Amino acid sequence: MKYFKLAAMTVAMCVVSCKGTATGGHDHDHEHEHEEKLQVSAYSDRLELYLVSDGIIAGETVGMLAHLTSLEDFKPLVDAQVSARLVCNGSLQGESVAEMVEDGIYSLEFKPEKTGDAVLELTVKCGNQSDEVTAQVRICADDEEADEEIEASEPHSSNGVAFPKEKSWMIDFSTAECTRIPVGSVIRTMAQVILPSESEYGIAAGASGMVSYAIRDLVVGSQVRKGQVLFTIDGGGVAGDNLAVRFADAESQYRLTKAEYERAEEMAQSNVISASQLQQARSDYERAKAVYESLSRNYSNGKHVVKAPQDGYIDELPVANGQYVEAGQQLACVSDLREVHLKAEVQSRYYSLLGNVNGANLRRMDTDQVYSLESLGGHLVSFGRVVSQESPLVPVTFCMENSVGLVPGSFVEMFIKAGADHTSLAVPSEAIVEEMGECFVFVQLTPEFFEKRLVRTGKTDGLYTEILQGVAEGERVVAKGAVMVKLSQASGALDPHAGHNHG
């Protein structure tokens, strides 16, 4: 398993609730006892490790609490098998099999003998997955050196906020690393959700007569399956177009021409009739067969049967139950909603960019959820090449799978991306918190302590926002849950020892 570089090693004044020792768990009803604690953060592909410990001193037993968070959903890793090794200058200084004391929190214990820079190696097995996380620590010679190590690494912020793991685990929360991404032009516009023409099927009456619904409570919005009987048409009371009479005539003609064709084949073998006469008999038979089979497919108990041509939903139902209809009259329209088009209209000044469109993002108006068009199997279909005085905007059409349940006719906000001439530092757009016209992000100093920092933003594609000033590459910011961290800061004064507060 690939090892990952330590993301951050930070120390803060903390409030740690303990039952006896660090290996004894957390007591959330205790009176806060302020202690300085060593805090170390490290990451693997799938896990965040947040380690809380006293100073690590050679010759002394040290208890540690390892908080393990799944990066898939930023929830605590429960019932994992956790083992750890402490290695200093290639020499093993101890091994420990962790015990889960609370959901996501595992206790470790070591008694190292050597001093110096060391590596804490955690092996985490959960289900059929296995991860290894490494963190850099220091084994100190005495209490004074340990205190100096903690003090030297302690984070300082006059605009910080404590947000314990227990709180972040309870809400929709995540952090993300500030990284450089390709940045190009972004066209921000609105788009309407429409159905492709091939997704809409009109259903017409195959005969004249009285129409009856074959499904109880058939209404606009009803889901139907391909081949399902939707209507029956009874032409028995219509003198000029009685379906039963037509079917009987077709069946009779079919049987007659079939018999004549079979007799003609026998006669042709004896050279009694010519090849052209045989061909005429075959032609009459095939024509009668086609008519008979056509009527048979949609004929049952003397009535014409109308079936759904595809899976989908009824979106038009212009006829009422019991209404008289003419052959060819529309009975309903069935729409397949699995694929939709997004039709946007942009100003003609963006025309030169449309040939370089390399993606798009869309934001739902009902939930503010942002999706990448590529993640929905979407792509650009086409864009207009001509504008007029009556229609000065350029139409741009995208196609996508409708796995997110967009409603045809509704609107979404579109961020059309064109070109990418450079890379720039960016964070998830949901990490941006606006306050009095300014933009802020919460930068992670430890997984439980965040600094509210003013940033200057640039372009946005809906999913990511360019950061021109305020954060550095590699720093982590709160993505999901940034508003909750802001509310937590506003709800009370900052505890200077609140780097690790399980109160």
ROFIBA-998129 format. One line per 10 residues: their letters; for each residue x, y, z of C-alpha. Coordinates in steps of 0.05 Angstrom, whole numbers. Example, Ala and Ser with C-alpha at 12.3 -4.5 7.8 and 13.67 -1.06 7.14 Angstrom:
# residues 2
as	246 -90 156 ~ 273 -21 143
# end
This chain:
# residues 503
mkyfklaamt	0 0 0 ~ 26 67 -19 ~ 47 112 38 ~ 26 184 39 ~ 65 243 61 ~ 44 275 127 ~ -4 331 110 ~ 5 371 174 ~ 32 365 244 ~ 1 415 290
vamcvvsckg	-2 427 364 ~ -55 467 401 ~ -80 481 471 ~ -135 430 481 ~ -192 406 524 ~ -189 330 526 ~ -240 290 565 ~ -209 227 593 ~ -231 170 637 ~ -169 160 678
tatgghdhdh	-118 159 622 ~ -117 174 547 ~ -131 101 534 ~ -194 103 575 ~ -240 140 527 ~ -277 207 528 ~ -323 234 582 ~ -368 288 553 ~ -397 308 621 ~ -333 324 657
eheheeklqv	-308 392 678 ~ -258 416 625 ~ -186 407 644 ~ -140 448 600 ~ -78 411 578 ~ -29 420 522 ~ -33 361 476 ~ 7 338 416 ~ -37 336 354 ~ -15 303 289
saysdrlely	-53 298 223 ~ -38 250 166 ~ -75 224 105 ~ -77 163 60 ~ -120 152 -1 ~ -182 137 39 ~ -168 158 111 ~ -154 218 155 ~ -114 205 218 ~ -119 255 274
lvsdgiiage	-74 235 332 ~ -79 266 402 ~ -25 250 452 ~ 17 274 510 ~ 89 289 495 ~ 126 226 473 ~ 184 215 521 ~ 235 159 519 ~ 227 109 576 ~ 155 131 593
tvgmlahlts	89 99 573 ~ 48 145 529 ~ -25 137 511 ~ -52 162 445 ~ -121 171 416 ~ -126 160 340 ~ -187 191 307 ~ -199 156 241 ~ -244 188 189 ~ -265 159 122
ledfkplvda	-250 209 67 ~ -307 179 26 ~ -360 210 70 ~ -320 242 128 ~ -355 197 178 ~ -319 158 234 ~ -288 92 216 ~ -323 41 259 ~ -302 -29 279 ~ -236 -27 243
qvsarlvcng	-176 -70 260 ~ -120 -20 277 ~ -48 -37 292 ~ 11 10 299 ~ 87 10 299 ~ 132 65 325 ~ 199 66 289 ~ 258 111 305 ~ 319 112 260 ~ 302 43 233
slqgesvaem	294 14 303 ~ 226 -12 326 ~ 205 25 389 ~ 140 -10 402 ~ 78 -42 373 ~ 6 -33 393 ~ -61 -63 375 ~ -113 -9 381 ~ -179 -14 418 ~ -239 27 395
vedgiyslef	-262 68 455 ~ -315 107 416 ~ -340 107 344 ~ -280 127 303 ~ -233 135 363 ~ -179 83 378 ~ -130 80 436 ~ -57 63 428 ~ 0 55 478 ~ 75 56 470
kpektgdavl	137 58 514 ~ 195 79 468 ~ 268 74 491 ~ 306 116 440 ~ 301 190 427 ~ 297 225 359 ~ 252 234 300 ~ 205 175 291 ~ 151 148 245 ~ 84 123 270
eltvkcgnqs	58 71 222 ~ -16 52 226 ~ -46 -8 190 ~ -121 -2 185 ~ -165 -59 161 ~ -240 -48 152 ~ -281 -99 113 ~ -241 -120 52 ~ -201 -55 49 ~ -133 -43 80
devtaqvric	-97 24 89 ~ -31 46 117 ~ -22 116 145 ~ 44 145 169 ~ 56 205 213 ~ 120 239 235 ~ 130 247 310 ~ 189 260 357 ~ 211 219 417 ~ 237 268 468
addeeadeei	288 259 523 ~ 249 292 580 ~ 188 333 598 ~ 223 399 582 ~ 240 377 511 ~ 169 350 502 ~ 139 416 525 ~ 185 454 478 ~ 164 408 421 ~ 91 421 435
easephssng	100 496 444 ~ 141 504 381 ~ 88 470 339 ~ 27 503 371 ~ -18 538 319 ~ -37 610 333 ~ -97 646 305 ~ -135 706 329 ~ -193 685 283 ~ -197 611 297
vafpkekswm	-255 566 314 ~ -256 498 348 ~ -300 446 315 ~ -291 377 348 ~ -292 314 307 ~ -355 291 343 ~ -391 351 313 ~ -363 344 243 ~ -380 270 243 ~ -453 287 257
idfstaectr	-464 334 198 ~ -451 336 123 ~ -378 355 129 ~ -314 349 89 ~ -247 383 78 ~ -210 391 12 ~ -139 407 -7 ~ -125 472 -44 ~ -98 449 -111 ~ -82 478 -179
ipvgsvirtm	-132 463 -234 ~ -138 483 -308 ~ -174 549 -314 ~ -204 577 -378 ~ -263 619 -398 ~ -330 606 -364 ~ -397 626 -394 ~ -449 631 -340 ~ -521 626 -365 ~ -588 592 -356
aqvilpsese	-610 530 -393 ~ -677 497 -401 ~ -686 422 -393 ~ -720 394 -455 ~ -733 324 -481 ~ -697 300 -544 ~ -745 289 -602 ~ -729 214 -603 ~ -750 208 -529 ~ -822 229 -543
ygiaagasgm	-870 180 -577 ~ -940 199 -598 ~ -992 144 -595 ~ -1046 147 -649 ~ -1111 109 -657 ~ -1106 52 -707 ~ -1181 50 -718 ~ -1242 93 -708 ~ -1288 79 -650 ~ -1300 89 -576
vsyairdlvv	-1235 92 -536 ~ -1230 59 -467 ~ -1173 65 -418 ~ -1142 -3 -405 ~ -1107 21 -341 ~ -1145 46 -281 ~ -1128 117 -261 ~ -1088 130 -325 ~ -1067 203 -319 ~ -1012 250 -341
gsqvrkgqvl	-950 226 -304 ~ -969 153 -302 ~ -910 106 -313 ~ -919 55 -368 ~ -878 -3 -396 ~ -863 -21 -468 ~ -917 -66 -496 ~ -966 -51 -440 ~ -1039 -43 -464 ~ -1061 29 -453
ftidgggvag	-1126 35 -493 ~ -1177 -7 -530 ~ -1220 20 -587 ~ -1287 -11 -600 ~ -1313 1 -670 ~ -1373 -45 -663 ~ -1422 12 -663 ~ -1391 46 -723 ~ -1424 23 -787 ~ -1371 46 -835
dnlavrfada	-1310 21 -797 ~ -1328 -40 -756 ~ -1262 -70 -733 ~ -1290 -140 -724 ~ -1314 -139 -796 ~ -1248 -113 -821 ~ -1210 -167 -783 ~ -1256 -222 -808 ~ -1247 -197 -880 ~ -1171 -194 -871
esqyrltkae	-1169 -264 -842 ~ -1212 -292 -897 ~ -1170 -258 -951 ~ -1106 -284 -919 ~ -1130 -356 -918 ~ -1156 -352 -989 ~ -1092 -323 -1019 ~ -1050 -372 -979 ~ -1089 -431 -1008 ~ -1084 -403 -1079
yeraeemaqs	-1009 -391 -1072 ~ -997 -462 -1047 ~ -1038 -489 -1105 ~ -1001 -445 -1154 ~ -934 -472 -1129 ~ -957 -544 -1144 ~ -982 -523 -1213 ~ -917 -487 -1229 ~ -877 -550 -1214 ~ -918 -586 -1267
nvisasqlqq	-911 -527 -1315 ~ -986 -517 -1315 ~ -979 -442 -1300 ~ -925 -392 -1319 ~ -874 -362 -1272 ~ -909 -294 -1276 ~ -974 -325 -1252 ~ -938 -357 -1193 ~ -906 -290 -1177 ~ -975 -256 -1177
arsdyeraka	-1003 -309 -1130 ~ -944 -299 -1083 ~ -953 -223 -1084 ~ -1027 -228 -1068 ~ -1013 -276 -1011 ~ -957 -233 -979 ~ -1001 -170 -984 ~ -1060 -205 -950 ~ -1013 -235 -897 ~ -985 -166 -880
vyeslsrnys	-1054 -137 -870 ~ -1078 -195 -829 ~ -1017 -196 -783 ~ -1021 -121 -773 ~ -1092 -126 -750 ~ -1077 -188 -708 ~ -1023 -153 -668 ~ -1071 -100 -645 ~ -1137 -140 -643 ~ -1167 -174 -582
ngkhvvkapq	-1238 -195 -569 ~ -1265 -153 -625 ~ -1229 -90 -604 ~ -1168 -52 -629 ~ -1113 -53 -576 ~ -1064 5 -567 ~ -998 -10 -532 ~ -942 33 -503 ~ -885 39 -554 ~ -831 47 -500
dgyidelpva	-819 52 -425 ~ -834 121 -399 ~ -886 168 -372 ~ -951 195 -400 ~ -941 270 -411 ~ -1001 283 -457 ~ -1070 251 -453 ~ -1116 291 -499 ~ -1173 241 -501 ~ -1223 222 -447
ngqyveagqq	-1246 153 -428 ~ -1306 135 -472 ~ -1292 188 -525 ~ -1301 174 -599 ~ -1237 179 -639 ~ -1219 175 -712 ~ -1165 131 -740 ~ -1099 169 -736 ~ -1121 214 -679 ~ -1070 224 -623
lacvsdlrev	-1088 187 -559 ~ -1027 201 -515 ~ -953 218 -514 ~ -903 175 -477 ~ -836 206 -458 ~ -772 171 -438 ~ -740 214 -384 ~ -674 176 -380 ~ -640 226 -425 ~ -651 301 -431
hlkaevqsry	-623 360 -469 ~ -601 425 -437 ~ -613 484 -483 ~ -576 548 -465 ~ -575 614 -502 ~ -512 657 -497 ~ -494 725 -523 ~ -462 727 -592 ~ -397 756 -562 ~ -383 686 -535
ysllgnvnga	-388 654 -604 ~ -313 648 -613 ~ -309 607 -548 ~ -361 556 -567 ~ -314 518 -613 ~ -269 504 -553 ~ -322 481 -503 ~ -290 426 -460 ~ -343 414 -408 ~ -397 445 -366
nlrrmdtdqv	-427 444 -296 ~ -499 454 -277 ~ -534 478 -214 ~ -604 456 -197 ~ -649 513 -177 ~ -689 471 -127 ~ -630 444 -86 ~ -570 487 -106 ~ -534 421 -119 ~ -479 428 -171
ysleslgghl	-462 371 -219 ~ -407 361 -270 ~ -437 347 -339 ~ -383 295 -351 ~ -404 257 -288 ~ -474 252 -317 ~ -449 224 -383 ~ -462 291 -417 ~ -431 324 -477 ~ -441 383 -524
vsfgrvvsqe	-490 367 -580 ~ -484 430 -622 ~ -488 506 -622 ~ -520 554 -669 ~ -482 587 -726 ~ -531 642 -743 ~ -566 697 -703 ~ -618 747 -725 ~ -648 812 -701 ~ -708 773 -675
splvpvtfcm	-664 721 -641 ~ -596 752 -625 ~ -574 697 -577 ~ -534 635 -597 ~ -567 569 -577 ~ -522 517 -545 ~ -548 446 -533 ~ -520 393 -487 ~ -543 321 -478 ~ -539 283 -412
ensvglvpgs	-567 223 -374 ~ -623 245 -328 ~ -600 205 -268 ~ -611 265 -222 ~ -685 272 -239 ~ -688 339 -276 ~ -758 359 -295 ~ -768 374 -370 ~ -788 447 -378 ~ -750 470 -315
fvemfikaga	-687 512 -315 ~ -616 501 -288 ~ -557 547 -282 ~ -501 529 -330 ~ -426 542 -326 ~ -400 528 -396 ~ -324 517 -395 ~ -284 535 -456 ~ -208 527 -464 ~ -158 523 -407
dhtslavpse	-99 568 -420 ~ -68 564 -351 ~ -74 531 -282 ~ -94 567 -219 ~ -105 553 -146 ~ -177 534 -131 ~ -222 508 -76 ~ -291 476 -78 ~ -342 532 -88 ~ -381 508 -27
aiveemgecf	-320 525 15 ~ -331 600 2 ~ -370 636 57 ~ -394 706 42 ~ -400 757 97 ~ -415 832 88 ~ -392 829 15 ~ -326 793 31 ~ -307 721 17 ~ -277 675 70
vfvqltpeff	-254 603 76 ~ -240 562 139 ~ -169 537 134 ~ -153 473 174 ~ -98 482 226 ~ -117 416 257 ~ -176 371 241 ~ -211 404 300 ~ -186 476 295 ~ -198 522 235
ekrlvrtgkt	-178 593 218 ~ -227 639 184 ~ -187 673 128 ~ -204 727 79 ~ -193 708 6 ~ -197 742 -61 ~ -234 700 -112 ~ -230 696 -187 ~ -269 654 -237 ~ -317 599 -218
dglyteilqg	-345 540 -256 ~ -397 525 -203 ~ -358 467 -173 ~ -291 503 -161 ~ -273 575 -149 ~ -206 606 -167 ~ -169 635 -107 ~ -124 694 -124 ~ -102 709 -54 ~ -110 683 17
vaegervvak	-91 609 16 ~ -30 568 -4 ~ -26 505 -46 ~ -32 443 -2 ~ -71 476 53 ~ -138 443 70 ~ -202 481 76 ~ -272 463 100 ~ -314 446 39 ~ -381 417 61
gavmvklsqa	-402 445 128 ~ -367 513 122 ~ -431 549 142 ~ -437 505 205 ~ -366 522 225 ~ -383 596 215 ~ -444 589 260 ~ -402 552 312 ~ -353 611 313 ~ -410 661 320
sgaldphagh	-443 622 377 ~ -388 633 428 ~ -320 662 444 ~ -258 623 424 ~ -227 579 478 ~ -152 589 471 ~ -144 515 491 ~ -198 491 444 ~ -155 456 393 ~ -183 390 418
nhg	-249 400 453 ~ -296 341 465 ~ -343 379 509
# end
